[in-house]
Amino acid sequence: MTREQHLEQLKTGQTFDLLIIGGGATGCGVALDAVTRGLKVALIEKNDFAEGTSSRSTKLVHGGVRYLEAAIKKLDRVQYHLVKDGLKERYLLLKNAPHLSNRLPLVTPLYRWIDVPYVFAGLKLYDFLSGKRHIGHSRLLSRKQALRRFPMLKPAGLKAGVLYYDGQFHDARMALSLALTAECHGASISNHVAVTMLLKEEGQISGAELTDSLTGESWPLHARGVINATGPFADSIRKMDNPAASEIISASTGIHIVLDKRFAPADTGLMIPETDDGRVLFVLPWEDHALIGTTDEPAAITEHPRPLEEEIDYLLRHVTRYFNLKVERSDIKATWSGLRPLVRDPEAVDTASLARDHVIEVSTDGLLTIAGGKWTTYREMAMDTIDQALISFRLETPNPGCQTKHLPILGGANYHAHGDQALVKKYGFAADIAAYLHRTYGDQAEQVARLTSPHKAIRLVKDHPILEAEVIYAVRYEMAERVIDVLARRTPLARLDIAAARTAAPRVLEIMAKELSWDLQRCKDERQITEQLLSEGL
Ligand SMILES: Cc1cc2nc3c(=O)[nH]c(=O)nc-3n(C[C@H](O)[C@H](O)[C@H](O)COP(=O)(O)OP(=O)(O)OC[C@H]3O[C@@H](n4cnc5c(N)ncnc54)[C@H](O)[C@@H]3O)c2cc1C
């Protein structure tokens, strides 16, 4: 369905069971859980799906090696369960969205003998906690083996390494795919629609006023229950309900930088176990590039957080310390910053020590807020949220139990590991294009492929496998409404290579203008907004 058709459904005046505010990992996951239990669901997102934190993560599907260390050192049960739940959910995400995720071996380099038994035992415990859902066995690497797996490592002083496994995924497309899977099950969804006010009847929340961010049009939507899944912005919705509500979100920023593929082998990541300030740092292969992150600093809540120069220096300094290659500021192809929606703990000394657990709160007037957690556990968070919503809003459905444990995400149901070869054979695509389409769209890749026929797989920009046909697909089937929706979230171009995204922008605008019948003024506005976002940071 198109966005227009969804908007029509959202404007009919019908009463939904649930209105879900926020189209990130949390909101999209909650919408899918709710609709597959048979509830009538509306999901709205102020900007684009995953435009907030959910497209700005390290893209790891993990239990969290660092949380395990904290669990053991501080005998902390919350952190321990966080790791266990994360490992269970890691397995399910890899299974249900096989096209958007993969298993990734990671090397931990060790420069002191004393660290070898400690790190090895810790990672063995990490394997053990995943039980029968393990995705690979950790093992010790000799110095030579560590250098063979990750040749960019500085050899001087290297004693050994430990190889372990975690998952990796495409966060922006995962959120979109959750929303589109919810759509397939009957949810009414829209991006670029904001909640501007909560509606109440007899002191209880009965819906919200919605505003189309693209046209400015507002209308009321009635729902038996309203769920606030706005991540870092959760307090702004809580204050619409009760202006005196005390804040529960404490945001911290994390930035990433992207370098070209010289800086990471295609099939192995690096986990630096201890930075200057006691954090972990990852260097990961991602979409034929090297992704490096992240930082963790308390931050103000803003819609488009930007990486600071000192944060970029921090990452470059650590890479330089561990790498045999010279890394310079000019090697950076893209950077971005994201806000962690951590649930505030007045006792916490710093944001890194806050547990990444989720919290569900129901206000006196019936606003259900789900906050905190991490991408990996979105499904479990959604399950807990809807379990609570059924009780709090007295909702009735023939399927009250959670249905998502074995539910394939759009593109995953008929995905086969070597499906890219069929695309090469049938459409004559170059191998990189076929592999990219296959892992990006899964069993939907042929739908994109069919749109290429008159154009013969024209690349949007050279040296990237991203196609012009994807712009058409994104508009027709994935609710892309702005040029930046295509450049930063339907495709990964702007996250990988800002210069390439700038080159591609005029052609993306041209295709979108034709598909969406934009007038000259809209084209002018889009050109300006896109250029501003690409030059200032997304
Ligand atoms: C640097 C960094 C690295 C991370 N790495 C990982 C990782 O590797 N693995 C992992 O599991 N987790 C990771 N996380 C955590 C994970 O990304 C977040 O927990 C998750 O994305 C939060 O999703 P969310 O939906 O709660 O918030 P968001 O993605 O921010 O979504 C909230 C949405 O609500 C919308 N919204 C706000 N106000 C309104 C309104 N009035 N009306 C309508 N919509 C509104 C916003 O526009 C936004 O899109 C990382 C986080 C950061 C910051």
The ligand as an SDF file (V2000), in Angstrom:
LIG
                    3D

 53 58  0  0  0  0  0  0  0  0999 V2000
   25.7580    4.6980   19.0320 C   0  0  0  0  0  0  0  0  0  0  0  0
   24.7990    3.5890   19.3180 C   0  0  0  0  0  0  0  0  0  0  0  0
   25.1430    2.2840   19.0180 C   0  0  0  0  0  0  0  0  0  0  0  0
   24.2520    1.2500   19.2820 C   0  0  0  0  0  0  0  0  0  0  0  0
   24.5870   -0.0100   18.9130 N   0  0  0  0  0  0  0  0  0  0  0  0
   23.7420   -1.0250   19.1300 C   0  0  0  0  0  0  0  0  0  0  0  0
   24.0600   -2.3220   18.6860 C   0  0  0  0  0  0  0  0  0  0  0  0
   25.0890   -2.5430   18.0530 O   0  0  0  0  0  0  0  0  0  0  0  0
   23.1840   -3.3200   18.9590 N   0  0  0  0  0  0  0  0  0  0  0  0
   22.0300   -3.0930   19.6480 C   0  0  0  0  0  0  0  0  0  0  0  0
   21.3160   -4.0620   19.9090 O   0  0  0  0  0  0  0  0  0  0  0  0
   21.6630   -1.8610   20.0540 N   0  0  0  0  0  0  0  0  0  0  0  0
   22.4880   -0.8180   19.7950 C   0  0  0  0  0  0  0  0  0  0  0  0
   22.1380    0.4560   20.1620 N   0  0  0  0  0  0  0  0  0  0  0  0
   20.8460    0.6830   20.8040 C   0  0  0  0  0  0  0  0  0  0  0  0
   19.6960    0.7860   19.7900 C   0  0  0  0  0  0  0  0  0  0  0  0
   20.0950    1.4370   18.6220 O   0  0  0  0  0  0  0  0  0  0  0  0
   18.5260    1.5260   20.4240 C   0  0  0  0  0  0  0  0  0  0  0  0
   18.2070    0.9320   21.6510 O   0  0  0  0  0  0  0  0  0  0  0  0
   17.2700    1.5010   19.5450 C   0  0  0  0  0  0  0  0  0  0  0  0
   17.5550    1.8640   18.2260 O   0  0  0  0  0  0  0  0  0  0  0  0
   16.2260    2.4500   20.1230 C   0  0  0  0  0  0  0  0  0  0  0  0
   15.1030    2.4110   19.3070 O   0  0  0  0  0  0  0  0  0  0  0  0
   13.8070    3.2650   19.6360 P   0  0  0  0  0  0  0  0  0  0  0  0
   12.7690    2.8640   18.6720 O   0  0  0  0  0  0  0  0  0  0  0  0
   13.4780    3.1310   21.0830 O   0  0  0  0  0  0  0  0  0  0  0  0
   14.2450    4.7860   19.4160 O   0  0  0  0  0  0  0  0  0  0  0  0
   14.3830    5.5680   18.0270 P   0  0  0  0  0  0  0  0  0  0  0  0
   15.0190    4.7550   16.9850 O   0  0  0  0  0  0  0  0  0  0  0  0
   15.0170    6.8860   18.3150 O   0  0  0  0  0  0  0  0  0  0  0  0
   12.8770    5.7790   17.5780 O   0  0  0  0  0  0  0  0  0  0  0  0
   12.0110    6.7000   18.1970 C   0  0  0  0  0  0  0  0  0  0  0  0
   11.2350    7.3830   17.0970 C   0  0  0  0  0  0  0  0  0  0  0  0
   10.1680    8.1440   17.6670 O   0  0  0  0  0  0  0  0  0  0  0  0
    9.9270    9.2150   16.7750 C   0  0  0  0  0  0  0  0  0  0  0  0
    9.1640   10.2690   17.4420 N   0  0  0  0  0  0  0  0  0  0  0  0
    9.5810   11.1210   18.4030 C   0  0  0  0  0  0  0  0  0  0  0  0
    8.6050   11.9520   18.7460 N   0  0  0  0  0  0  0  0  0  0  0  0
    7.5210   11.6470   17.9740 C   0  0  0  0  0  0  0  0  0  0  0  0
    6.2130   12.1680   17.8470 C   0  0  0  0  0  0  0  0  0  0  0  0
    5.7880   13.2100   18.5750 N   0  0  0  0  0  0  0  0  0  0  0  0
    5.3590   11.6050   16.9480 N   0  0  0  0  0  0  0  0  0  0  0  0
    5.7670   10.5590   16.1830 C   0  0  0  0  0  0  0  0  0  0  0  0
    6.9970   10.0320   16.2620 N   0  0  0  0  0  0  0  0  0  0  0  0
    7.8740   10.5630   17.1420 C   0  0  0  0  0  0  0  0  0  0  0  0
   11.3430    9.6780   16.4000 C   0  0  0  0  0  0  0  0  0  0  0  0
   11.3320   10.4460   15.2100 O   0  0  0  0  0  0  0  0  0  0  0  0
   12.0930    8.3570   16.2850 C   0  0  0  0  0  0  0  0  0  0  0  0
   12.1940    7.9080   14.9510 O   0  0  0  0  0  0  0  0  0  0  0  0
   22.9910    1.5200   19.8860 C   0  0  0  0  0  0  0  0  0  0  0  0
   22.6470    2.8440   20.1810 C   0  0  0  0  0  0  0  0  0  0  0  0
   23.5260    3.8730   19.8770 C   0  0  0  0  0  0  0  0  0  0  0  0
   23.1400    5.2820   20.1360 C   0  0  0  0  0  0  0  0  0  0  0  0
  1  2  1  0
  2  3  1  0
  2 52  2  0
  3  4  2  0
  4  5  1  0
  4 50  1  0
  5  6  2  0
  6  7  1  0
  6 13  1  0
  7  8  2  0
  7  9  1  0
  9 10  1  0
 10 11  2  0
 10 12  1  0
 12 13  2  0
 13 14  1  0
 14 15  1  0
 14 50  1  0
 15 16  1  0
 16 17  1  0
 16 18  1  0
 18 19  1  0
 18 20  1  0
 20 21  1  0
 20 22  1  0
 22 23  1  0
 23 24  1  0
 24 25  2  0
 24 26  1  0
 24 27  1  0
 27 28  1  0
 28 29  2  0
 28 30  1  0
 28 31  1  0
 31 32  1  0
 32 33  1  0
 33 34  1  0
 33 48  1  0
 34 35  1  0
 35 36  1  0
 35 46  1  0
 36 37  1  0
 36 45  1  0
 37 38  2  0
 38 39  1  0
 39 40  1  0
 39 45  2  0
 40 41  1  0
 40 42  2  0
 42 43  1  0
 43 44  2  0
 44 45  1  0
 46 47  1  0
 46 48  1  0
 48 49  1  0
 50 51  2  0
 51 52  1  0
 52 53  1  0
M  END
$$$$
